[in-house]
């Protein structure tokens, strides 16, 4: 595995864990951001990429900062306070 794939896998895991913590189904999130469930599933399983815009929409849909997605912050955190 290369570094990009490792990073993508970590990001996918973060988003999947956030989705689980909010008890949301893939289909619900996929419909909410305008992609199909298969594409979200492939991303969560580190088999495909999502565009930056799609990742941003997932984070917004889940109500989290992009920092959580990209900086490897504990995926159980669902909001950031200053």
Secondary structure as the mmCIF struct_conf table of DSSP 4:
data_model
#
loop_
_struct_conf.conf_type_id
_struct_conf.id
_struct_conf.beg_label_comp_id
_struct_conf.beg_label_asym_id
_struct_conf.beg_label_seq_id
_struct_conf.end_label_comp_id
_struct_conf.end_label_asym_id
_struct_conf.end_label_seq_id
HELX_RH_AL_P HELX_RH_AL_P1 UNK A 3 UNK A 21
TURN_TY1_P TURN_TY1_P1 UNK A 22 UNK A 23
HELX_RH_AL_P HELX_RH_AL_P2 UNK A 26 UNK A 33
TURN_TY1_P TURN_TY1_P2 UNK A 34 UNK A 34
BEND BEND1 UNK A 35 UNK A 35
HELX_RH_AL_P HELX_RH_AL_P3 UNK A 37 UNK A 44
TURN_TY1_P TURN_TY1_P3 UNK A 45 UNK A 46
BEND BEND2 UNK A 47 UNK A 48
HELX_RH_AL_P HELX_RH_AL_P4 UNK A 52 UNK A 62
TURN_TY1_P TURN_TY1_P4 UNK A 63 UNK A 63
HELX_RH_AL_P HELX_RH_AL_P5 UNK A 66 UNK A 70
BEND BEND3 UNK A 71 UNK A 71
TURN_TY1_P TURN_TY1_P5 UNK A 75 UNK A 76
#
